[in-house]
């Protein structure tokens, strides 16, 4: 192992050749993605200023981290408590069931799907090209659904009725006064 610093006080350990050595017991790893803190004026970020698809690309890149999936948990903290972000996370959890295996099978880098699809043209090998087109279509469908919901400012009713977390957005709910909303989005990989 080689000790490295990032110049900002963060110390990292790099494993030689990116391999995890036998004998090391990998500990559970929690990753937290935050949508941002309140601004100086006290207003919270919202889907119009912090696009949910950008947040979701960050979540998906952490979820696809090269680490045993049974030991990795990813949390999204949305300080503004927007139902659009909640919806985007649910959609991302469904997409992740395809994205994470794809990343592992084809050694995808970067792991953020938005960055990946912008940085690569269609692969030449038949199996990889077929997988690429399928996963890109799934991503575009997810992305379009999230962008449409953000533009309309509402969640499709069939999705809203499926998840109890959406019932917590009601007439007494505000960005500054609300209970904690917790939804577990398990993925099957």
N, C-alpha and C positions, 0 to 999 in steps of 0.2 A: 504494500500500500504506500501511496505517496501522499503526504500532507500538502494541501494547497490552500492558498488564501485568495479571496476575490478582490482584495484591496479595499474592502469596505467593512472589515472586521469579521466576515463570515469565513469560517474555516471548514474546509471540505476534505474528505478522504477519497482518493481515486483508486479504484482497484485496478491492478495491472490488466491490460487487455480487456477490460470491462467484464471480467469473469468474477463470479462469486466463488470463493474458494470453499472446498468442502471443509467441514470442521467449524465454519462460521454458522452461528444460529441467527438467521434473519429475524429481526424483531418486527412486530406489526408497525406499519407506517401510516400515519394520518396526514392527509393533505387538506388544507383549508384554503378555499378561494373566497375572497371577499369582494363584494361589488363596489366597495368604496365607502368612505366615511362622509359624514355631513360636510357640506361646504362651509365657508366662513359665514355665509348669510344664514346658515341653519337649515337650508333646504337639503333634502336628500337626493341622491342620484336616482334617476329613473330611466326607464327603457328608451326615452327619447334622447337622453344625453349619454347613456352608457348602454350601447346596443346589446341586447341579450345574446345575439349570436357570437359576439366577441367574448362574453363571459363564458358561454358554453364551449367555445373552442378552447379556452383555458382549462375548464373542467375536464374536457375530453383528453387534452394532452397530459394532464396529471393522471387521469384514469388509465391511460395507455403506457404509463411509466413502466420501464422494464424491471418489474418486481413481481413476486408471486401475488396473484390477484386475491387469494384468500387472506393475505396479510396486509392488503392495501384498502384503506377507507378514504373516501374523498367527501368533504363537506363544503357546501356552498352557504356562505353567510350573506344574506341580502339585507343590508341595513335599512333599505327603503321599503322592504316587504311588498314587492309588486307581484301581482298574480301572473304577469307576463313572464317574469323571471322564473317563477315557480313552474309555469307551463313549459318553458324552454328546458328546464332541468329534467322534467319528466320525458320530454321528447328526446333529449340527449341520452337518457338512461336506456331508452329503446335502441337508439343508434349505436350506443357503446357495445351492445351485444354482438354487433357485426364489426365495428371499428377495431376493438381490442384484438380479436383473433386475426384480423387482416394485418394489423401492425406487427404482430408477432410472427406471422407466417412470411411476410415479405420484408421484414426488418425496416419498417417505415421510419423515416426521419425527414422532416420534423414531425412530431406526433400530434400537433394541432392540425385537425383536418383542413381548416381554412388555409393555413400556411402550406400544407402539403399539396393540396390541389392547385394552388397558385404556382408552386415551385417545380412541378413535374409535368411533362407531357405524357401522353399515353405510352405505357411500357410496350416493348416489342415482343416479349415472350407471350405465347398464346394464353397460358394459364393465368399469368399475372395481369395481362391486358383484360381478360374476362372479369377477373376479380376487381380490377381497378374501375372498370365501367360500372359494375354493380354497386360498389361502395360509393362511388361518386354520385350515382343516381340517388341512393339512399340519403347521402349528405345534402344534396340539392333539395330533395323533398322536405327534409327536416328544416333546412335553412329557410325555404320559402314559407313553410307553415309558421315558423317563429317570426319572420319578418312581417308576414301578413297580420298575425295577431297583434304585433307591436303597432303597426300602422292603424289598425282598426280600434286598438285599445281594448280588445276583449278576446276571450278565449272561446274556441268552439264549444258549443253546449254539450256535445257528446263527450268531450274530454272533461269538461267541468263536472258533469254528473258522475263520472267514473272515479274521481279521487276526492276523498273526504276533506283534504286540505283546502280545497277551493271553497268549501262551505264557511270557512272562517273569514272570508272577505264579505262583509255585510255592511249594513248602513251605520253600524257603530264602530267600524274599523277605520282607522286613519294611519298615515305613515308615522305619526308621532305617538299614537295611543293604540296599541294592539298587543294581544297576547303573542307568545311564541308560537310559531307555526312550524311543525316538524313533520316531514314526510320522508319515509325511508323508500328509496328507489333501488331495490336490489336488481342486479343484472345477472343473467344466466349466461355464463361463458363456458 
